[in-house]
Amino acid sequence: MLTIWGRENSVNVKKVLWCAAELDLAFNFIQAGGEYGKNRDPLFLALNPNGLVPCMQDDENDLVLWESNTIVRYMAAKFGQGHWLLADASVRAGTEKWMDWTLSCLAPALSPVYINLIRTPATRRDKQLIENGIKRCEQLFDIAETALEKHPYFSGDKFGIGDIPMGCFAYNWFTLDIERKPRTHLQTWYEAISSRHAFQTRVMLPLS
């Protein structure tokens, strides 16, 4: 049995919960982090000394993992039956690069915008930081738009793990009360993932 620690409104925890839902996995879920606490308790720190969520335990092989993209890869490899973590190295790398690109490029640009607009009182918001973040996100989504001209998903011709990190951050982007440049391919992709039941139940939560 899997146990997942985290809070449902965390973008990184959403990746793991969405993946688990797509794979129809049974798991125990322990609310931790943020208002739930627990992530600084000795029990949790013994599992993840970083004190961050998500964290996953797999009792079957006594495995503990942290880092959301790593957990998604593990679930895909163990439970995806070859459909999600592809054997072809070139195709697999082309899919996984979008997972890491989201983490290394998109997240640092979008997170300050999100934190300022959603978690910061209006009187304390850094308008310049918001403007700079939106400008950078627009540049990054132009890159994503170009990629989607060739394939309908970041995972290629079919939905896969390359779409999960992007999908979680894209939900925040499309839900924030900001002006956005229209992008045909990105919009089509977003509508496709938004129609998935697992996305609706695990990702499309109120921003908080």
Backbone as a printed PyTorch tensor [residue, N CA C, xyz], in Angstrom:
tensor([[[  0.8380,  -1.1960,   0.0000],
         [  0.0000,   0.0000,   0.0000],
         [  0.8760,   1.2500,   0.0000]],

        [[  0.4630,   2.2350,  -0.7590],
         [  1.1580,   3.5120,  -0.7870],
         [  0.5840,   4.4400,   0.2740]],

        [[  1.4580,   5.2510,   0.8450],
         [  1.0360,   6.3420,   1.7160],
         [  1.6320,   7.6260,   1.1610]],

        [[  0.7900,   8.6190,   0.9700],
         [  1.2280,   9.9090,   0.4450],
         [  0.9860,  10.9710,   1.5050]],

        [[  2.0320,  11.7190,   1.8090],
         [  1.9520,  12.8300,   2.7520],
         [  1.9220,  14.1350,   1.9600]],

        [[  1.0430,  15.0440,   2.3460],
         [  1.0210,  16.3430,   1.6820],
         [ -0.2880,  17.0600,   1.9320]],

        [[ -0.4190,  18.2200,   1.3350],
         [ -1.6770,  18.9620,   1.4170],
         [ -2.2250,  19.1250,   0.0050]],

        [[ -3.5070,  19.0010,  -0.1370],
         [ -4.1250,  18.9180,  -1.4540],
         [ -3.9650,  20.1860,  -2.2860]],

        [[ -3.7630,  21.3440,  -1.6370],
         [ -3.6620,  22.5870,  -2.3950],
         [ -2.2330,  22.9120,  -2.8210]],

        [[ -1.2830,  22.0390,  -2.5210],
         [  0.1010,  22.2300,  -2.9510],
         [  0.2490,  21.7910,  -4.4030]],

        [[  0.8450,  22.6350,  -5.2310],
         [  0.9800,  22.2940,  -6.6460],
         [  1.8250,  21.0400,  -6.8320]],

        [[  2.8230,  20.8440,  -5.9840],
         [  3.6640,  19.6570,  -6.1170],
         [  2.9610,  18.3960,  -5.6350]],

        [[  2.1450,  18.5230,  -4.6170],
         [  1.3640,  17.3780,  -4.1550],
         [  0.2980,  17.0180,  -5.1890]],

        [[ -0.2560,  18.0290,  -5.8410],
         [ -1.2530,  17.7790,  -6.8880],
         [ -0.7010,  16.8700,  -7.9810]],

        [[  0.5690,  17.0490,  -8.3310],
         [  1.1750,  16.1830,  -9.3500],
         [  1.0300,  14.7140,  -8.9580]],

        [[  1.3780,  14.4250,  -7.7200],
         [  1.3830,  13.0430,  -7.2370],
         [ -0.0380,  12.4940,  -7.1430]],

        [[ -0.9480,  13.2900,  -6.6000],
         [ -2.3290,  12.8360,  -6.4510],
         [ -3.0040,  12.6570,  -7.8070]],

        [[ -2.7090,  13.5440,  -8.7480],
         [ -3.2670,  13.4120, -10.0960],
         [ -2.7530,  12.1420, -10.7640]],

        [[ -1.4540,  11.9050, -10.6580],
         [ -0.8710,  10.7010, -11.2430],
         [ -1.4930,   9.4460, -10.6390]],

        [[ -1.6300,   9.4340,  -9.3230],
         [ -2.2250,   8.2750,  -8.6520],
         [ -3.6610,   8.0510,  -9.1150]],

        [[ -4.3980,   9.1390,  -9.3060],
         [ -5.7820,   9.0210,  -9.7610],
         [ -5.8520,   8.5020, -11.1940]],

        [[ -4.9500,   8.9710, -12.0540],
         [ -4.9250,   8.4890, -13.4350],
         [ -4.6500,   6.9870, -13.4890]],

        [[ -3.8090,   6.5180, -12.5760],
         [ -3.4430,   5.1030, -12.5350],
         [ -4.4080,   4.2780, -11.6880]],

        [[ -5.4120,   4.9590, -11.1180],
         [ -6.4390,   4.2950, -10.3040],
         [ -5.8110,   3.5320,  -9.1350]],

        [[ -4.8880,   4.1950,  -8.4440],
         [ -4.1780,   3.5640,  -7.3380],
         [ -4.9030,   3.7940,  -6.0150]],

        [[ -4.9100,   2.7760,  -5.1910],
         [ -5.3820,   2.9280,  -3.8150],
         [ -4.2070,   3.3970,  -2.9620]],

        [[ -4.4550,   4.3410,  -2.0620],
         [ -3.3760,   4.8370,  -1.2150],
         [ -3.9580,   5.4820,   0.0340]],

        [[ -3.1240,   5.5300,   1.0640],
         [ -3.4570,   6.3000,   2.2610],
         [ -2.9510,   7.7210,   2.0560]],

        [[ -3.7550,   8.6900,   2.4580],
         [ -3.3470,  10.0880,   2.3110],
         [ -3.3340,  10.7450,   3.6790]],

        [[ -2.1800,  11.3040,   4.0360],
         [ -2.0270,  11.9960,   5.3150],
         [ -1.8010,  13.4740,   5.0380]],

        [[ -2.7250,  14.3090,   5.4890],
         [ -2.5820,  15.7490,   5.3070],
         [ -1.3900,  16.2410,   6.1260]],

        [[ -0.4660,  16.8990,   5.4520],
         [  0.7390,  17.3920,   6.1220],
         [  1.2610,  18.6070,   5.3740]],

        [[  1.9380,  19.4770,   6.1070],
         [  2.4760,  20.6920,   5.5170],
         [  1.4900,  21.8380,   5.6320]],

        [[  2.0060,  23.0600,   5.6140],
         [  1.1320,  24.2230,   5.7060],
         [  0.3310,  24.2260,   6.9830]],

        [[ -0.9690,  24.4540,   6.8510],
         [ -1.8370,  24.5460,   8.0250],
         [ -1.9910,  23.2230,   8.7660]],

        [[ -1.5910,  22.1180,   8.1310],
         [ -1.7370,  20.8050,   8.7630],
         [ -0.5390,  20.4280,   9.6350]],

        [[  0.5800,  21.1210,   9.4520],
         [  1.7580,  20.7870,  10.2380],
         [  2.2730,  19.3900,   9.9190]],

        [[  2.8150,  18.7370,  10.9090],
         [  3.3590,  17.3720,  10.8530],
         [  4.6930,  17.2720,  10.1220]],

        [[  4.9700,  18.1830,   9.1860],
         [  6.1740,  18.0260,   8.3670],
         [  7.4610,  18.3860,   9.1010]],

        [[  7.3470,  18.9120,  10.3250],
         [  8.5410,  19.1490,  11.1400],
         [  8.6090,  18.1890,  12.3170]],

        [[  7.6530,  17.2670,  12.3740],
         [  7.6550,  16.2730,  13.4470],
         [  8.7620,  15.2450,  13.2110]],

        [[  9.3070,  14.6760,  14.2780],
         [ 10.3700,  13.6700,  14.1230],
         [  9.9750,  12.5070,  13.2200]],

        [[  8.7120,  12.0670,  13.3040],
         [  8.2590,  10.9510,  12.4720],
         [  8.3890,  11.2880,  10.9900]],

        [[  7.9620,  12.4890,  10.6210],
         [  8.0360,  12.8790,   9.2160],
         [  9.4790,  13.1260,   8.7920]],

        [[ 10.2500,  13.7950,   9.6360],
         [ 11.6380,  14.0950,   9.2810],
         [ 12.4770,  12.8330,   9.1360]],

        [[ 12.0570,  11.7610,   9.7950],
         [ 12.7440,  10.4840,   9.6080],
         [ 12.5070,   9.9420,   8.2000]],

        [[ 11.3680,  10.3170,   7.6160],
         [ 11.0600,   9.9130,   6.2450],
         [ 11.6840,  10.8760,   5.2430]],

        [[ 11.5090,  12.1560,   5.4930],
         [ 12.0290,  13.1880,   4.5960],
         [ 12.7140,  14.2640,   5.4230]],

        [[ 14.0210,  14.2130,   5.5370],
         [ 14.7430,  15.1840,   6.3670],
         [ 14.6500,  16.6160,   5.8560]],

        [[ 14.1440,  16.7980,   4.6240],
         [ 13.9430,  18.1480,   4.1000],
         [ 12.7250,  18.8240,   4.7210]],

        [[ 11.8250,  18.0180,   5.2830],
         [ 10.6270,  18.5790,   5.9000],
         [  9.6370,  19.1460,   4.9090]],

        [[  9.6530,  18.6500,   3.6730],
         [  8.7830,  19.1720,   2.6250],
         [  7.8290,  18.0940,   2.1260]],

        [[  6.7330,  18.5350,   1.5280],
         [  5.7890,  17.6160,   0.8970],
         [  5.8080,  17.8590,  -0.6070]],

        [[  5.4940,  16.7990,  -1.3820],
         [  4.9910,  15.4970,  -0.9760],
         [  6.0980,  14.5410,  -0.5350]],

        [[  5.6550,  13.5120,   0.1550],
         [  6.5110,  12.3900,   0.5120],
         [  5.6730,  11.1300,   0.3170]],

        [[  6.2940,  10.0860,  -0.1870],
         [  5.5600,   8.8530,  -0.4690],
         [  6.2690,   7.6550,   0.1390]],

        [[  5.4880,   6.7700,   0.7290],
         [  5.9960,   5.4940,   1.2320],
         [  5.3380,   4.3700,   0.4450]],

        [[  6.1330,   3.3920,   0.0370],
         [  5.6040,   2.1840,  -0.5950],
         [  5.9500,   1.0160,   0.3160]],

        [[  4.9520,   0.5170,   1.0260],
         [  5.1870,  -0.5430,   2.0020],
         [  5.6500,  -1.8400,   1.3540]],

        [[  5.3160,  -2.0360,   0.0930],
         [  5.6480,  -3.2950,  -0.5710],
         [  7.1550,  -3.5290,  -0.6340]],

        [[  7.9100,  -2.4600,  -0.8530],
         [  9.3680,  -2.6230,  -0.9340],
         [ 10.1080,  -1.6980,   0.0290]],

        [[  9.3820,  -1.2180,   1.0410],
         [  9.9880,  -0.3920,   2.0920],
         [ 10.7220,   0.8110,   1.4990]],

        [[ 10.0770,   1.4550,   0.5430],
         [ 10.6730,   2.5920,  -0.1580],
         [ 10.0470,   3.8970,   0.3100]],

        [[ 10.8840,   4.8990,   0.5060],
         [ 10.4220,   6.2520,   0.8070],
         [ 10.9990,   7.1850,  -0.2510]],

        [[ 10.1410,   7.9980,  -0.8440],
         [ 10.5810,   8.9540,  -1.8560],
         [ 10.0680,  10.3440,  -1.5220]],

        [[ 10.8790,  11.3360,  -1.8450],
         [ 10.3840,  12.7060,  -1.9120],
         [ 10.7710,  13.2470,  -3.2830]],

        [[ 10.4390,  14.4970,  -3.5640],
         [ 10.5480,  15.1450,  -4.8770],
         [  9.4000,  14.6620,  -5.7700]],

        [[  8.5070,  15.5810,  -6.0780],
         [  7.2590,  15.2310,  -6.7560],
         [  7.4750,  14.5740,  -8.1170]],

        [[  8.3920,  15.1020,  -8.9240],
         [  8.6150,  14.5020, -10.2410],
         [  9.1610,  13.0860, -10.1290]],

        [[  9.9980,  12.8510,  -9.1300],
         [ 10.5400,  11.5090,  -8.9100],
         [  9.4300,  10.5380,  -8.5270]],

        [[  8.5170,  10.9880,  -7.6870],
         [  7.3980,  10.1320,  -7.2780],
         [  6.5160,   9.8040,  -8.4780]],

        [[  6.2460,  10.7950,  -9.3200],
         [  5.4370,  10.5570, -10.5170],
         [  6.1250,   9.5440, -11.4290]],

        [[  7.4270,   9.6930, -11.6200],
         [  8.1650,   8.7360, -12.4530],
         [  8.0840,   7.3230, -11.8730]],

        [[  8.2140,   7.2270, -10.5640],
         [  8.1640,   5.9190,  -9.9110],
         [  6.7970,   5.2650, -10.1020]],

        [[  5.7510,   6.0220,  -9.8740],
         [  4.4040,   5.4770, -10.0510],
         [  4.1880,   5.0090, -11.4860]],

        [[  4.6430,   5.8210, -12.4310],
         [  4.4780,   5.4600, -13.8380],
         [  5.2380,   4.1840, -14.1720]],

        [[  6.4530,   4.0610, -13.6240],
         [  7.2780,   2.8870, -13.9080],
         [  6.6940,   1.6250, -13.2850]],

        [[  6.1930,   1.7460, -12.0610],
         [  5.7170,   0.5570, -11.3500],
         [  4.2970,   0.1680, -11.7360]],

        [[  3.4440,   1.1690, -11.9410],
         [  2.0250,   0.8750, -12.1260],
         [  1.4990,   1.2200, -13.5190]],

        [[  2.3260,   1.8560, -14.3490],
         [  1.8560,   2.3060, -15.6550],
         [  1.8600,   1.2470, -16.7290]],

        [[  2.3430,   0.0500, -16.4100],
         [  2.2970,  -1.0960, -17.3220],
         [  2.9040,  -0.7890, -18.6880]],

        [[  3.9860,  -0.0010, -18.6690],
         [  4.7080,   0.2760, -19.8990],
         [  4.1180,   1.3630, -20.7670]],

        [[  2.9320,   1.8600, -20.4170],
         [  2.2860,   2.8690, -21.2460],
         [  2.7250,   4.2890, -20.8740]],

        [[  3.1440,   4.4660, -19.6420],
         [  3.4490,   5.8150, -19.1620],
         [  4.9410,   6.1100, -19.1240]],

        [[  5.7490,   5.1470, -18.7530],
         [  7.1970,   5.3470, -18.7380],
         [  7.7620,   4.4800, -19.8560]],

        [[  7.9910,   5.0780, -20.9910],
         [  8.2530,   4.3440, -22.2180],
         [  9.6570,   3.7520, -22.2390]],

        [[  9.7710,   2.6030, -22.8950],
         [ 11.0560,   1.9120, -22.9650],
         [ 12.0170,   2.6040, -23.9220]],

        [[ 11.4950,   3.2220, -24.9750],
         [ 12.3400,   3.9120, -25.9430],
         [ 12.9910,   5.1180, -25.2750]],

        [[ 14.3120,   5.0980, -25.1930],
         [ 15.0320,   6.1250, -24.4340],
         [ 14.8230,   7.5210, -25.0020]],

        [[ 14.7960,   7.6510, -26.3220],
         [ 14.6630,   8.9780, -26.9240],
         [ 13.2690,   9.5510, -26.7000]],

        [[ 12.2460,   8.7140, -26.8420],
         [ 10.8760,   9.1770, -26.6210],
         [ 10.6660,   9.5130, -25.1490]],

        [[ 11.2040,   8.6620, -24.3000],
         [ 11.0690,   8.8860, -22.8610],
         [ 11.7470,  10.1900, -22.4440]],

        [[ 12.9400,  10.4350, -22.9520],
         [ 13.6550,  11.6620, -22.6000],
         [ 12.9170,  12.8930, -23.1100]],

        [[ 12.3460,  12.7770, -24.3150],
         [ 11.5900,  13.8910, -24.8580],
         [ 10.3700,  14.2290, -24.0300]],

        [[  9.7970,  13.2170, -23.3980],
         [  8.6550,  13.4220, -22.5080],
         [  9.0930,  14.0210, -21.1750]],

        [[ 10.1220,  13.4270, -20.5950],
         [ 10.5350,  13.8300, -19.2530],
         [ 11.1910,  15.2090, -19.2150]],

        [[ 11.7030,  15.6730, -20.3410],
         [ 12.3400,  16.9970, -20.3190],
         [ 11.3370,  18.0710, -19.9190]],

        [[ 10.0480,  17.8580, -20.2710],
         [  9.0370,  18.8530, -19.9190],
         [  8.7300,  18.8390, -18.4300]],

        [[  8.9150,  17.7020, -17.7840],
         [  8.7580,  17.6500, -16.3350],
         [  9.8200,  18.5140, -15.6660]],

        [[ 11.0500,  18.3580, -16.1250],
         [ 12.1570,  19.0950, -15.5100],
         [ 12.1560,  20.5620, -15.9300]],

        [[ 11.7300,  20.8340, -17.1580],
         [ 11.6130,  22.2200, -17.6210],
         [ 10.5880,  22.9770, -16.7820]],

        [[  9.4940,  22.3170, -16.4790],
         [  8.4780,  22.9510, -15.6330],
         [  9.0600,  23.3240, -14.2810]],

        [[  9.8500,  22.4190, -13.7250],
         [ 10.4210,  22.6410, -12.3990],
         [ 11.5200,  23.7020, -12.4160]],

        [[ 12.3570,  23.6790, -13.4430],
         [ 13.5230,  24.5690, -13.4550],
         [ 13.2400,  25.9350, -14.0670]],

        [[ 12.2590,  26.0190, -14.9610],
         [ 11.9950,  27.2780, -15.6660],
         [ 10.6420,  27.8910, -15.3040]],

        [[  9.5680,  27.1230, -15.4720],
         [  8.2350,  27.6930, -15.2790],
         [  7.9200,  27.9610, -13.8120]],

        [[  8.2430,  27.0270, -12.9510],
         [  7.9160,  27.1970, -11.5250],
         [  8.5530,  28.4500, -10.9200]],

        [[  9.8470,  28.7150, -11.1500],
         [ 10.4370,  29.9310, -10.5710],
         [  9.8210,  31.2230, -11.1010]],

        [[  9.2850,  31.1760, -12.3230],
         [  8.6580,  32.3730, -12.8890],
         [  7.2400,  32.5720, -12.3750]],

        [[  6.4830,  31.4770, -12.2760],
         [  5.0690,  31.5800, -11.9130],
         [  4.8420,  31.6540, -10.4070]],

        [[  5.6760,  31.0050,  -9.6330],
         [  5.4440,  30.9380,  -8.1850],
         [  5.3790,  32.3110,  -7.5180]],

        [[  6.2780,  33.2630,  -7.8260],
         [  6.1600,  34.5900,  -7.1970],
         [  4.8630,  35.3100,  -7.5680]],

        [[  4.3890,  35.0970,  -8.7910],
         [  3.1230,  35.6980,  -9.2100],
         [  1.9850,  35.1100,  -8.3800]],

        [[  1.9930,  33.7960,  -8.2630],
         [  0.9460,  33.0930,  -7.5090],
         [  0.9520,  33.5180,  -6.0410]],

        [[  2.1140,  33.5250,  -5.4370],
         [  2.2160,  33.8640,  -4.0140],
         [  1.7470,  35.2900,  -3.7560]],

        [[  2.1200,  36.2060,  -4.6330],
         [  1.7200,  37.5990,  -4.4500],
         [  0.2210,  37.8000,  -4.6450]],

        [[ -0.3580,  37.1550,  -5.6470],
         [ -1.7660,  37.3880,  -5.9550],
         [ -2.7180,  36.5710,  -5.0860]],

        [[ -2.2720,  35.4220,  -4.6070],
         [ -3.1720,  34.5300,  -3.8700],
         [ -2.8930,  34.5280,  -2.3720]],

        [[ -1.6450,  34.6160,  -1.9850],
         [ -1.3010,  34.4330,  -0.5740],
         [ -0.7820,  35.6950,   0.1100]],

        [[ -0.8010,  36.8100,  -0.5940],
         [ -0.2860,  38.0550,  -0.0350],
         [ -1.3920,  39.1080,  -0.0220]],

        [[ -1.6090,  39.7930,   1.1050],
         [ -2.6120,  40.8710,   1.1290],
         [ -2.3110,  41.9170,   0.0610]],

        [[ -3.3570,  42.4970,  -0.4950],
         [ -3.2040,  43.4370,  -1.6070],
         [ -2.2520,  44.5810,  -1.2780]],

        [[ -2.2670,  45.0420,  -0.0380],
         [ -1.4300,  46.1840,   0.3420],
         [  0.0540,  45.8340,   0.4130]],

        [[  0.3630,  44.5530,   0.4250],
         [  1.7600,  44.1330,   0.5580],
         [  2.3060,  43.4840,  -0.7110]],

        [[  1.5480,  43.4880,  -1.7790],
         [  1.9810,  42.8320,  -3.0060],
         [  3.0830,  43.6260,  -3.7040]],

        [[  3.9920,  42.8900,  -4.2920],
         [  5.0970,  43.4860,  -5.0420],
         [  4.6870,  43.5300,  -6.5170]],

        [[  4.2020,  44.6790,  -6.9610],
         [  3.6660,  44.7930,  -8.3180],
         [  4.7360,  44.5550,  -9.3770]],

        [[  5.9410,  45.0200,  -9.1100],
         [  7.0120,  44.8290, -10.0830],
         [  7.3670,  43.3550, -10.2210]],

        [[  7.3790,  42.6570,  -9.0970],
         [  7.6670,  41.2230,  -9.1200],
         [  6.5830,  40.4740,  -9.8950]],

        [[  5.3430,  40.8870,  -9.7030],
         [  4.2310,  40.2710, -10.4300],
         [  4.3780,  40.5140, -11.9290]],

        [[  4.6450,  41.7590, -12.3070],
         [  4.7840,  42.0960, -13.7290],
         [  5.9430,  41.3420, -14.3690]],

        [[  7.0630,  41.2820, -13.6720],
         [  8.2250,  40.5690, -14.2130],
         [  7.9400,  39.0790, -14.3560]],

        [[  7.2440,  38.5240, -13.3600],
         [  6.9230,  37.1040, -13.4030],
         [  5.9830,  36.7700, -14.5490]],

        [[  4.9680,  37.6010, -14.7510],
         [  4.0240,  37.3710, -15.8460],
         [  4.7400,  37.4790, -17.1910]],

        [[  5.6040,  38.4760, -17.3190],
         [  6.3620,  38.6410, -18.5670],
         [  7.2070,  37.4100, -18.8620]],

        [[  7.8630,  36.8880, -17.8380],
         [  8.6950,  35.6970, -18.0250],
         [  7.8320,  34.4790, -18.3520]],

        [[  6.6960,  34.3520, -17.6960],
         [  5.7910,  33.2340, -17.9810],
         [  5.2990,  33.2820, -19.4260]],

        [[  4.9990,  34.4730, -19.9110],
         [  4.5510,  34.6050, -21.2970],
         [  5.6320,  34.1010, -22.2550]],

        [[  6.8770,  34.4200, -21.9640],
         [  7.9790,  33.9400, -22.7980],
         [  8.0640,  32.4160, -22.7630]],

        [[  7.8900,  31.8600, -21.5850],
         [  7.9880,  30.4120, -21.4310],
         [  6.8140,  29.6950, -22.0990]],

        [[  5.6290,  30.2520, -21.9800],
         [  4.4790,  29.6180, -22.6170],
         [  4.5450,  29.7400, -24.1390]],

        [[  5.2950,  30.7080, -24.6480],
         [  5.5570,  30.7460, -26.0880],
         [  6.3670,  29.5150, -26.5080]],

        [[  7.3190,  29.1280, -25.6810],
         [  8.1060,  27.9210, -25.9520],
         [  7.1990,  26.6950, -25.9420]],

        [[  6.3210,  26.6380, -24.9560],
         [  5.3840,  25.5170, -24.8650],
         [  4.4520,  25.4810, -26.0770]],

        [[  3.9940,  26.6410, -26.4960],
         [  3.1020,  26.7280, -27.6600],
         [  3.7740,  26.1610, -28.9070]],

        [[  5.0270,  26.5040, -29.1060],
         [  5.7640,  26.0010, -30.2630],
         [  5.8830,  24.4790, -30.2180]],

        [[  6.1340,  23.9420, -29.0410],
         [  6.2490,  22.4840, -28.9010],
         [  4.9390,  21.7900, -29.2380]],

        [[  3.8350,  22.3990, -28.8520],
         [  2.5280,  21.7800, -29.0770],
         [  2.0570,  21.9070, -30.5270]],

        [[  2.7800,  22.6340, -31.3390],
         [  2.4710,  22.6620, -32.7680],
         [  2.7910,  21.3200, -33.4230]],

        [[  3.7010,  20.5590, -32.8090],
         [  4.1570,  19.2920, -33.3890],
         [  3.3880,  18.0910, -32.8460]],

        [[  3.0060,  18.1570, -31.5780],
         [  2.2870,  17.0580, -30.9380],
         [  1.2080,  17.6470, -30.0310]],

        [[  0.1070,  16.9300, -29.8240],
         [ -0.9800,  17.4790, -29.0090],
         [ -0.6870,  17.5100, -27.5120]],

        [[  0.3070,  16.7290, -27.0810],
         [  0.6490,  16.6760, -25.6600],
         [  2.1460,  16.8760, -25.4850]],

        [[  2.5370,  17.2580, -24.2890],
         [  3.9630,  17.3580, -23.9850],
         [  4.5940,  15.9740, -23.9110]],

        [[  3.7630,  14.9660, -23.7720],
         [  4.2350,  13.5810, -23.7860],
         [  4.2420,  12.9890, -25.1930]],

        [[  3.8550,  13.7730, -26.1810],
         [  3.8360,  13.2810, -27.5560],
         [  2.4270,  13.2180, -28.1060]],

        [[  2.0860,  12.0960, -28.7050],
         [  0.7690,  11.9500, -29.3220],
         [ -0.3140,  11.5640, -28.3210]],

        [[  0.1010,  11.1150, -27.1350],
         [ -0.8580,  10.7180, -26.1130],
         [ -0.5130,  11.3830, -24.7840]],

        [[ -1.5100,  11.5200, -23.9480],
         [ -1.3010,  12.0490, -22.5990],
         [ -0.3480,  11.1420, -21.8320]],

        [[  0.5400,  11.7570, -21.0410],
         [  1.4780,  10.9810, -20.2340],
         [  2.0860,  11.8280, -19.1380]],

        [[  3.1470,  11.3150, -18.5320],
         [  3.7020,  11.9860, -17.3580],
         [  4.3090,  13.3450, -17.6860]],

        [[  4.6830,  13.5780, -18.9360],
         [  5.2080,  14.8860, -19.3040],
         [  4.1890,  16.0010, -19.1670]],

        [[  2.9110,  15.6200, -19.1440],
         [  1.8390,  16.6100, -19.0370],
         [  1.4480,  16.9200, -17.5950]],

        [[  1.8730,  16.0910, -16.6630],
         [  1.3900,  16.2520, -15.2900],
         [  1.9640,  17.4880, -14.5970]],

        [[  3.2780,  17.6720, -14.5230],
         [  3.7610,  18.9100, -13.8980],
         [  3.2720,  20.1600, -14.6290]],

        [[  3.3290,  20.1310, -15.9700],
         [  2.8590,  21.2740, -16.7470],
         [  1.3900,  21.5550, -16.4760]],

        [[  0.5990,  20.5020, -16.3750],
         [ -0.8270,  20.6810, -16.1520],
         [ -1.1400,  21.3460, -14.8280]],

        [[ -0.3980,  20.9860, -13.8010],
         [ -0.6390,  21.5680, -12.4780],
         [ -0.3160,  23.0600, -12.4590]],

        [[  0.7890,  23.4350, -13.0800],
         [  1.1440,  24.8530, -13.1250],
         [  0.2660,  25.6150, -14.1140]],

        [[ -0.1290,  24.9590, -15.1980],
         [ -1.0140,  25.6110, -16.1600],
         [ -2.3620,  25.9310, -15.5350]],

        [[ -2.8410,  25.0570, -14.6460],
         [ -4.1050,  25.3480, -13.9640],
         [ -3.9990,  26.6530, -13.1800]],

        [[ -2.9010,  26.8290, -12.4620],
         [ -2.7080,  28.0820, -11.7230],
         [ -2.6680,  29.2720, -12.6850]],

        [[ -1.9480,  29.1170, -13.7800],
         [ -1.8050,  30.1930, -14.7600],
         [ -3.1620,  30.5970, -15.3440]],

        [[ -3.9460,  29.6270, -15.7440],
         [ -5.2240,  29.9210, -16.3790],
         [ -6.2970,  30.3490, -15.3810]],

        [[ -6.0790,  30.0980, -14.1050],
         [ -7.0820,  30.4320, -13.0980],
         [ -6.8130,  31.7840, -12.4430]],

        [[ -5.5680,  32.2370, -12.4590],
         [ -5.2480,  33.5460, -11.8910],
         [ -5.9870,  34.6540, -12.6410]],

        [[ -6.3500,  35.6900, -11.9130],
         [ -7.0760,  36.8220, -12.4900],
         [ -6.0740,  37.7950, -13.1180]],

        [[ -5.5590,  37.4020, -14.2810],
         [ -4.5790,  38.2080, -15.0030],
         [ -4.9020,  38.1500, -16.4950]],

        [[ -4.3390,  39.0870, -17.2430],
         [ -4.4630,  39.0380, -18.6940],
         [ -3.3950,  38.1040, -19.2490]],

        [[ -3.7900,  37.3040, -20.2360],
         [ -2.8780,  36.3330, -20.8290],
         [ -2.9230,  36.4320, -22.3500]],

        [[ -1.7900,  36.2400, -22.9610],
         [ -1.7200,  36.1780, -24.4160],
         [ -2.4230,  34.9050, -24.8960]],

        [[ -3.3110,  35.0000, -25.8820],
         [ -3.9700,  33.7850, -26.3830],
         [ -2.9970,  32.8990, -27.1560]],

        [[ -3.1080,  31.6020, -26.9290],
         [ -2.2630,  30.6300, -27.6250],
         [ -3.1370,  29.4420, -28.0060]],

        [[ -3.2910,  29.2140, -29.2820],
         [ -4.2390,  28.2160, -29.7760],
         [ -3.8960,  26.8090, -29.3160]],

        [[ -2.6520,  26.4060, -29.4940],
         [ -2.2710,  25.0230, -29.1790],
         [ -2.2530,  24.7800, -27.6720]],

        [[ -1.7810,  25.7510, -26.9270],
         [ -1.7700,  25.6090, -25.4710],
         [ -3.1970,  25.5210, -24.9390]],

        [[ -4.0900,  26.3180, -25.4860],
         [ -5.4850,  26.2960, -25.0510],
         [ -6.1340,  24.9510, -25.3690]],

        [[ -5.8530,  24.4260, -26.5550],
         [ -6.4090,  23.1230, -26.9400],
         [ -5.9070,  22.0270, -26.0160]],

        [[ -4.6080,  22.0580, -25.7230],
         [ -4.0310,  21.0790, -24.7890],
         [ -4.6610,  21.2130, -23.4070]],

        [[ -4.8100,  22.4530, -22.9390],
         [ -5.3620,  22.6620, -21.6030],
         [ -6.8080,  22.1860, -21.5250]],

        [[ -7.5670,  22.4160, -22.5590],
         [ -8.9500,  21.9310, -22.5810],
         [ -8.9890,  20.4060, -22.5620]],

        [[ -8.0310,  19.7830, -23.2250],
         [ -7.9830,  18.3170, -23.2510],
         [ -7.6880,  17.7500, -21.8670]],

        [[ -6.7010,  18.3120, -21.1670],
         [ -6.3960,  17.7670, -19.8430],
         [ -7.4840,  18.1420, -18.8410]],

        [[ -8.1410,  19.2850, -19.0570],
         [ -9.2040,  19.7060, -18.1430],
         [-10.4310,  18.8070, -18.2330]],

        [[-10.5390,  18.0640, -19.3160],
         [-11.6760,  17.1550, -19.4730],
         [-11.4560,  15.8290, -18.7530]],

        [[-10.2540,  15.6050, -18.2530],
         [ -9.9380,  14.3490, -17.5780],
         [-10.4730,  14.3860, -16.1450]],

        [[-11.1520,  13.3300, -15.7620],
         [-11.7790,  13.2940, -14.4350],
         [-10.7400,  13.4350, -13.3260]],

        [[ -9.6000,  12.7880, -13.4740],
         [ -8.5680,  12.8540, -12.4360],
         [ -8.0460,  14.2750, -12.2670]],

        [[ -7.9380,  15.0070, -13.3610],
         [ -7.4990,  16.4040, -13.2940],
         [ -8.5410,  17.2510, -12.5780]],

        [[ -9.7890,  17.0090, -12.8970],
         [-10.8690,  17.7880, -12.2920],
         [-10.9400,  17.5830, -10.7830]],

        [[-10.7040,  16.3600, -10.3340],
         [-10.8620,  16.0620,  -8.9100],
         [ -9.6120,  16.3510,  -8.0900]],

        [[ -8.4350,  16.2820,  -8.7150],
         [ -7.1930,  16.4230,  -7.9540],
         [ -6.4530,  17.7380,  -8.1800]],

        [[ -6.7300,  18.3990,  -9.2910],
         [ -5.9950,  19.6280,  -9.6080],
         [ -6.8870,  20.8600,  -9.5590]],

        [[ -8.0980,  20.7450, -10.0490],
         [ -8.9710,  21.9180, -10.1810],
         [ -9.6420,  22.2550,  -8.8490]],

        [[ -8.8180,  22.6440,  -7.9030],
         [ -9.2750,  23.0410,  -6.5750],
         [ -9.1710,  24.5590,  -6.4430]],

        [[ -9.9060,  25.1620,  -5.5150],
         [ -9.7840,  26.6120,  -5.3190],
         [ -8.3400,  27.0060,  -5.0130]],

        [[ -7.8830,  28.0860,  -5.6130],
         [ -6.5220,  28.5550,  -5.3550],
         [ -6.4160,  29.0560,  -3.9190]],

        [[ -5.3640,  28.6380,  -3.2530],
         [ -5.1960,  29.0460,  -1.8500],
         [ -3.7260,  28.9840,  -1.4730]]])
